[in-house]
Amino acid sequence: MTSSRGSQLRERFRQETIRCCSLTMAPFFLRKPAERFTIPYEGGKNMINIHALHHQTTIPYAYAKDTNTLYVRVRTARHDVSEIRVFYRDRYLRKKIYKIRTLKNSYRDNLYDYYDGLLDLKRNRYEYYFVLRDNDGKIWYMDERGAWRKKPRVLRPYVYPYIAADDVYEGENWLKESICYQIFPDRFHRAEDADVIIDEKCELTPWGQTPRHRSFFGGNIKGITEKIPYLKELGINLLYFTPLFESASNHKYNTKDYYKIDPSFGSLEETKELVRLCHEAGIRVVFDAVFNHTGNDFFAFEDIYVHQEDSRFKDWYHIDSYPVSKERINYYTFSNSLAYMPKLNLKNREARMYLLEVARYWIREVDIDGYRLDVCDELSHDFLRDLRRVVKDTKKDAVIIGEIMHEAEDFLEGKELDSIMNYPFRHAMIDTFARDELSMDDFFQVLVHNQTIYREEITHQMLNLLGSHDTPRFITASGGSKEKLKLATAFQFLYKGVPYVYYGDEVGITGGDDPLCRKTMIWDEEKRDNDLLEFFKKTIRIRKEYPELVYGDFKIELIRGRVFSFSRNYEGRTIMAFFNLHKRMREVSVKNSVRGRDLYTGDLIKISGKLVMEPQSFMVIEVENVPDKNIEEAIHA
């Protein structure tokens, strides 16, 4: 295949010195192009690839950590530089005196290295530039006009003009420290002495039978309340319920009344009692809010159906033509032509204010701790900013979590959402741990990308799920392999972000696509997988006991085929994890020796030179300064 003109230019750019705009990554010339092409690079063969160099004065490359601290990041080609220092100062100082800080190589993927660090100045008005050392020891300079092989007579530093206090995003530590558990209320537990029992006209499917799309099993709020001791023993400290508001369906995503608990679930008083007892048990509660669409029996849409063009609510929705018909579906809906879920027009002020008051009401009335927003990526940024103000004004530490099944940088800049359901993580876990389709290099490429597109506070708050009510369960996706589920769960809890458990995964519930992923919870101890349940309890306990696993950084240490290791480091403490995803025993060379205590077995461990791992196994070590003699004695005992 012949190379294109573009590829020829890119190769030529790699061989010659060109100054490029690091903001747009598009080359531009400060002199005539011919002059740039005729100047050869005079250094060694390891010339810096300036096309990979990138910095910008916006998230995630520069943002406020607090009112006096600025986070900065530089991207380079992988293994391209040996050191990066940042020179920074108060932009209003007359004397050109700079403070200097060496950046840390915090992330690496298949293509790039990412260097970052924190800058601190009184009065927080920054100008800065970067000095890079290549692998030949030669110095390069980088300012807002590009990369320079020699220091220019006049540098034009990057400017971060001022850190305003109301622009600082601090995150919520309680969310970072959470173990999230999702409950589908109709399928979790049914209490027979609830205030409201489901209408006798609705025939209940016997508990434990295979669900169908229109099955009702009768799970209720009182039933969840009765299982708080179970959730507390499991180690859960954050509950997320799919919708509780009045709706004709079993899933409740077609809301009829936003101010009423569905009678099949129970009463308002039972809901208040549930939240109060959860809080007493140290468990936060997040409600599901469906603000993208309503049910077609919602009062505003019903009014349109009755009064057509004369309805005062006609602009609450996107109507294509009149008369509105539920049969012809001549209106915008959720997904494609789902008549019972008409899509709201939140540019309409009245519709917007209605939903903002709904959000305020449930926080005040029931004291919930936030919302998960259904179909969040179809809500406007303007509405989400309004919603954030209402939620935070009502309860300062309440959170907003988006259901977004793809990367969501523009929603997670600190002005709208606090987190999303991290489906990119879930997809990578399925493709790697369940189906063995991704190589480990490709797997970590996905995860590092997932980390580097967001600010640090956000990556620690991402809800890392393996499954939900909208996806096949992990154990089913893996062909029924409990070993793979254990491996994936261990990684999920050792990784950066909030571990998210879909009800029943901990006892071995199986299920494919909806509705099979929505089976009833198994409470019979003889029918559930108690070995798996104990594994979840231990894994959750380890996660909660070690702050390294909550607040620590994440560093890939080794990849050898399907054997890999990584570390979590925080305040001078380190946890090392080793995984073997092969179905056969594997022996790998280990560059640095590791010694410490296995967090699952309690054994003292020393790894030096090589590591032998059993098939489909993992090891988690709290690295500590234990004398070699003591470790060797423990190993040989």
NORQUIRA-V265237 format. One record per backbone hydrogen bond with DSSP energy under -1.0 kcal/mol. NH is the residue of the N-H (numbers start at 0). CO is the residue of the C=O. E is the energy in kcal/mol with one decimal. If there is no record, write none. Layout:
nh=(NH	NH)
co=(CO	CO)
e=(E	E)
//
This chain:
nh=(7	8	9	10	11	12	13	20	24	35	36	37	49	51	53	60	61	62	64	65	68	69	70	71	72	73	74	75	77	79	81	82	84	85	86	87	88	90	92	96	98	100	102	103	105	105	106	108	112	113	114	115	116	118	123	125	126	127	128	129	130	131	132	133	136	139	140	141	142	143	145	147	157	159	166	167	175	176	177	179	180	181	182	186	201	204	208	214	218	219	220	223	224	225	226	227	230	231	232	233	234	235	236	237	238	239	240	241	245	255	256	259	261	264	265	270	271	272	273	274	275	276	277	278	279	280	281	282	283	285	286	288	293	294	297	301	302	303	304	305	306	307	309	310	313	315	319	320	328	331	333	340	342	343	344	347	351	352	353	354	355	356	357	358	359	360	361	362	363	364	365	366	368	370	371	372	373	377	378	383	384	385	386	387	388	389	390	391	392	393	394	397	398	400	401	402	403	410	416	417	418	420	421	422	425	426	427	428	429	430	431	432	433	434	436	437	442	443	444	445	446	447	448	449	450	451	452	453	458	459	460	462	463	463	464	470	472	476	477	478	479	484	485	486	487	488	489	490	491	492	493	494	497	499	500	502	504	506	507	508	515	517	520	526	527	528	529	532	533	534	535	536	537	538	539	540	541	542	543	544	545	548	549	550	551	552	554	556	557	559	562	563	564	565	566	567	569	572	574	575	576	577	578	579	580	585	587	589	593	595	596	597	598	601	604	606	609	610	612	615	616	618	620	621	622	623	625	630	631	632	633	634	635)
co=(3	4	5	6	7	8	9	25	20	31	32	33	47	48	74	57	57	70	68	68	65	118	62	116	60	114	53	112	110	76	132	132	130	100	128	98	126	124	89	94	87	85	83	115	103	113	113	111	75	106	73	103	71	69	120	159	88	157	86	141	84	139	82	137	133	131	147	129	145	155	142	140	127	125	163	164	171	172	174	498	237	500	239	183	198	215	205	211	185	188	264	219	220	221	223	224	226	227	228	229	230	230	178	178	283	180	285	182	259	245	245	256	243	261	261	266	267	268	269	270	271	272	273	274	275	276	278	277	236	238	369	371	341	254	294	297	298	299	300	301	302	303	306	307	310	312	329	329	324	317	340	337	331	291	315	344	347	348	349	350	351	352	353	354	355	356	357	358	359	360	361	362	284	398	286	400	288	374	375	379	380	381	382	383	384	385	386	387	388	389	390	394	368	370	418	372	401	407	410	399	399	401	462	420	421	422	423	424	425	426	427	428	428	429	430	430	438	439	440	441	442	443	444	445	446	447	448	450	454	455	457	419	461	497	462	467	510	472	473	475	474	480	481	482	483	484	485	486	487	488	489	490	461	463	179	181	501	503	504	503	512	514	186	523	523	506	527	528	529	530	531	532	533	534	535	536	537	538	539	540	541	545	546	546	547	568	566	564	564	562	559	578	557	576	554	574	572	569	567	620	565	618	563	616	561	612	610	608	606	604	621	602	619	597	595	593	607	587	585	581	579	577	575	596	573	594	623	626	627	628	629	630	631)
e=(-2.1	-2.2	-2.4	-2.2	-2.1	-2.9	-1.7	-1.1	-1.7	-1.5	-2.3	-1.6	-1.2	-1.5	-1.8	-2.1	-1.1	-1.7	-2.6	-1.3	-1.2	-3.0	-3.1	-2.4	-2.1	-2.8	-2.4	-2.6	-2.5	-1.8	-3.1	-1.2	-2.7	-3.1	-2.8	-2.6	-2.0	-1.6	-1.7	-2.3	-3.4	-2.0	-2.8	-3.0	-1.4	-1.6	-1.5	-2.5	-2.3	-2.6	-3.0	-2.5	-1.8	-3.1	-1.5	-2.4	-1.8	-2.2	-1.9	-2.5	-2.9	-2.5	-2.7	-2.8	-1.8	-2.9	-2.9	-2.4	-2.1	-2.2	-1.5	-3.4	-2.8	-2.0	-2.2	-1.2	-1.9	-2.0	-1.5	-2.4	-2.3	-2.6	-2.6	-2.6	-1.8	-3.2	-2.1	-1.8	-1.8	-2.2	-2.6	-1.6	-2.4	-2.0	-1.1	-1.6	-2.2	-2.8	-2.4	-2.2	-1.4	-2.2	-1.5	-1.2	-2.8	-2.3	-1.9	-2.0	-2.3	-3.2	-1.2	-1.1	-3.2	-2.0	-1.5	-1.7	-2.5	-2.2	-2.3	-2.3	-2.6	-2.5	-2.2	-2.5	-2.1	-1.4	-1.6	-3.0	-2.5	-2.8	-2.0	-2.9	-2.0	-2.7	-1.4	-2.6	-2.0	-1.5	-2.3	-1.8	-3.3	-2.6	-2.1	-2.1	-1.2	-2.3	-2.0	-1.1	-1.7	-2.5	-2.6	-2.3	-2.3	-2.4	-3.4	-1.5	-2.4	-2.7	-1.9	-1.8	-2.3	-2.0	-1.6	-2.3	-2.0	-2.5	-1.8	-1.1	-2.2	-3.5	-1.8	-1.1	-3.3	-2.1	-2.6	-3.2	-2.2	-1.8	-1.9	-2.3	-2.1	-1.8	-2.8	-2.4	-1.9	-2.1	-2.8	-2.9	-2.2	-1.6	-2.5	-2.0	-2.0	-2.9	-2.4	-2.4	-1.2	-1.4	-2.0	-3.1	-1.2	-2.3	-3.0	-2.3	-1.7	-3.2	-1.9	-2.3	-2.5	-2.5	-1.5	-2.2	-1.3	-2.3	-3.3	-1.5	-2.5	-2.5	-1.7	-1.9	-1.9	-2.9	-2.0	-2.3	-1.6	-2.7	-1.2	-1.2	-1.8	-1.5	-1.9	-2.1	-1.0	-2.6	-1.0	-1.4	-2.8	-2.5	-1.8	-1.8	-2.9	-1.6	-2.3	-2.4	-2.7	-2.6	-2.6	-2.3	-2.7	-2.1	-1.5	-1.4	-3.1	-1.6	-3.1	-2.1	-2.4	-1.4	-1.1	-2.3	-2.2	-2.0	-2.7	-1.4	-1.7	-2.0	-1.1	-1.9	-2.2	-1.8	-2.3	-2.2	-2.4	-2.5	-2.7	-2.3	-2.4	-2.2	-2.1	-1.6	-1.3	-1.7	-1.0	-3.3	-1.1	-2.1	-2.4	-2.2	-1.7	-3.4	-2.0	-2.1	-2.3	-1.9	-2.7	-2.4	-2.7	-1.9	-2.3	-2.9	-2.7	-2.8	-2.9	-2.8	-2.6	-2.2	-2.5	-2.0	-2.6	-2.3	-1.7	-3.2	-2.8	-2.6	-3.6	-3.6	-1.3	-2.7	-3.1	-2.4	-1.2	-2.4	-3.5	-2.8	-1.9	-1.5	-1.6	-1.8	-2.8	-2.3	-2.1	-2.6	-2.2)
//
